[in-house]
Amino acid sequence: MVALLAIAVHGPLLLMQLPAFAAGSQTQMFLAKHYANDFFSVWNAQWFGGFSQTASAPLTQQVVALLSHLIGITAAYMVVQLGVVVLLALAVYRFARLFTNERTAPIAAIGSIFLGSLAMLVYREGALPATAATALTICGASFLYGWARGNEFFSLLKAVLLLIAAACCDSITALWGVALFALLTLWLASADADDETYGERRAAAAVFIRGLVALAVAVVISGFIMAPFWSAFSPSLSCLPSAIC
């Protein structure tokens, strides 16, 4: 129901390709075109003397590139963005369900579809990586509860994979998402440690530490995958103190 509403609201707007000329959308499609031509190369020779695409987290661009072989680069971007909007609504539903009930959680999910900030990011800024990372982080955070509170292995697997995917879309957004959503989920799991929903009571500290271990695994794997991204920024970061002085 929530997914269908998200498609009904944003589908026609994206079908009209409203974000096509936003600065962020043009950049994402330009980078995606390179992956469409040479998926395993990060060196883009189409602009001036060439540049490395490791300066931008690649996952959303690569998904657009793969889909572009079927429907073209612009349509692929719009389809991926629509998928992200739907995923965001579902992620908000799952996350809200942890704190509320079956009647209230859908209201939060519906509200996420009409967020002014979402409209700005999608249609004005063309910030596909940021919206994708936000949706994936919230969804991953919602699975952390099942692992931390109930020791569910598949919840651990889903949480780690989703958080890694978020980092590969936009590392900074994923980092803030972990601080805002994942840690809040671990706090809730710790607060519910005495609840016997999962058949036994657990120590709050043990629940919180179990969740932190999952976050640490996701961060380490993400750091390994995104090492080229950070190395591309290391020269700029090293020049920052001298620039400030």
RAFENNOR-V351416 format. One record per backbone hydrogen bond with DSSP energy under -0.5 kcal/mol. NH is the residue of the N-H (numbers start at 1). CO is the residue of the C=O. Records with the same first field share a line. If there is no record, write none. Layout:
NH=CO + CO
//
This chain:
5=1
6=2
7=3
8=4
9=5
10=6
11=7
14=10
15=11
16=12
17=14
18=13
20=17
21=18
22=19
24=125
26=22
27=23
28=24
29=25
30=26
31=27
32=28
33=29
34=30
35=31
36=32
37=33
38=34
41=38
44=42 + 51
45=43
50=47
51=44
53=42
55=52
56=53
59=168
62=58
63=59
64=60
65=61
66=62
67=63
68=64
69=65 + 66
70=67
71=67
72=68
76=72
77=73
78=74
79=75
80=76
81=77
82=78
83=79
84=80
85=81
86=82
87=83
88=84
89=85
90=86
91=87
92=88
93=89
94=90
95=91
96=92
97=93
98=94 + 95
99=95 + 96
100=96
105=101
106=102
107=104
108=104
109=105
110=106
111=107
112=108
113=109 + 110
114=110 + 111
115=112
119=115
120=116
121=117
122=118
123=119
124=119 + 120
125=120
126=121
127=121
128=126
131=127
132=128
133=129
134=130
135=131
136=132
137=133
138=134
139=135
140=136
141=137
142=138
143=139
144=140
145=141
146=142
147=143
148=144
149=145
150=145 + 146
151=147
152=146
153=151
156=152
157=153
158=154
159=155
160=156
161=157
162=158
163=159
164=160
165=161
166=162
167=163
168=164
169=165 + 166
170=166
174=170
175=171
176=172
177=173
178=174
179=175
180=176
181=177
182=177
183=178
185=181
186=182
187=183
188=184
189=185
190=186
191=187
192=188
193=190
195=192
199=196
202=193
207=203
208=204
209=205
210=206
211=207
212=208
213=209
214=210
215=211
216=212
217=213
218=214
219=215
220=216
221=217
222=218
223=219
224=220
225=221
226=222
227=224
229=226
230=226
231=227
232=228
233=229
234=230
235=231
237=233
238=234
239=235
240=236 + 237
241=237
243=239
244=240
245=241
//
